[in-house]
Amino acid sequence: MRLPLTAAQLGIWFAQARDPRSPVFNTGEYVELAGDLDQDRFEAALRAVVESTDALRLRFGTDPDGTVFQYVAPDAGFTLHRVDVSAAEDPGAAADAWMDGVLATPVDVTADRPLFTQALITLGPDRHRWFQHVHHLLLDGYAFRLVAGQVARAYRGEPLEELPGIRALLDAERAWRDSDAHAADRAHWLAAPRPVPSALAGRTAPPGPPPCAAPPCCRPRARGTDRPGRRRGHRLAGRVPGRRRRLRPVADRTAGGHAAHAGDGPPHRRRPPRPGCVAGVLPLHLAPRPDASLAGLVAAGRDALTPVLRHQRFPYEEVRRALGLVGEDAVGPVVNVTGHDHGIDFGALRATVHTVSTGPVDDLKFSVYEEGTGLRLDLEANPALYDEAATEDHLRRFTRFLERLATGGPGTPLARVHAADAPPARPAAAGTPAATLHGLIAERAAATPGAVAVTHGTERLTYAELDARANRLAHRLIARGAGPSGSSPSPCRAPSTWSSPSSPS
């Protein structure tokens, strides 16, 4: 039976179609299993879950007129790869390399074969990894947890939970589109202020696949044995123990003056357990003042996040198309807060979940997971924008901020929290003299993105906002022919007068 795609799936489909050889929509995780694993029993449990999960048996195609459709294959027809790296000098590194090879391989989403990989990797007698690689068309982060939980349940010998199939997802989306809530959600986003992306790198690049090391300030959650892991981009992980209650309200809004909130965050506590792909990314705008208190930051974050969550079902890509923003840079740091616990119960086995890749990373992606009594932080970075040292520095400063937030008083000024760990100034772009005005502003935007740069009446722009606006204007002027060898386009109107409260020195 031919079925339409969800809004989230359509966005992924067209993005993948623009670059069919890109692996950025390959998502993956592995479960570290310690103990006496019955491999045959595990494979039987996995096959039972795959055969009962519509989302894992989806295939895709297009009609001659370009209409995209999906259908559920009657048989998954997959292979469980049994990979033994126990004889390697470093089994952890060998397992990492095998997984990296899978995640770096583009997937033909139109092929009539499974769009996932399942592997059981043996590192030693009582050490295994269950690795899942799935194209993002099939599952989002929440659905990964549902599938893994089902496999664990089957391995324990318990009956599978009856989860609705892909048709239930489509029916729920259709009902929402036919409801008054859809019109209210659309009206909200069309009337909302246009977000100003804040790229901490000062420039943009095509989304890159991301990877895993551990900062010294956090307990490591690395992919290797007893060392930090490393992947195709830059991914780091750390843990802030015992801070869940106080950190969760702010962990999804401290990546800088602006943030984007990923749709598979806390709202999943209310999302019905339906495996599939419905998650999206929505803009969350904050402009914290240096003299604001930590309590004020939390309150501002709460007030900004409330309408985002209330209207989160509307696909923001549809808003961008309606406003004519398609093609413009729209994403800065992304914060992905997952409300579901990362724990998993394989009975007598000790099981630990490790996220490997969550999909495309335009700039920075902070993922926050509940883990035991604390929070786990993952940071993924676009390797075209950040090297490993820069990624480590961002995660170090982010976790230090959270630690100060958890221990500081409600009235502590935000400037005092940042002052003790100011980031180094960003080097000027190649060919840009550091003494130029735009070079100085770019450096200040990297060092203190939330500081006020200019004011005009009651309006104010931070250095990050000023830098982002200047970059957008430059790209538009270049597109219209401005440059050393091109003509200068005429201005449409006289600019407003802005004043600077301080010099950028």
Helices and strands as residue ranges (DSSP letters): H 7-18, E 26-34, H 39-52, G 54-57, E 58-62, E 68-72, E 80-84, H 91-103, E 116-124, E 127-135, H 141-155, H 166-177, H 180-191, E 234-240, H 244-251, E 258-262, G 266-269, E 281-285, H 294-310, H 316-322, E 334-341, E 350-357, E 364-371, E 374-381, H 388-407, H 414-419, H 437-447, E 452-456, E 459-462, H 463-479
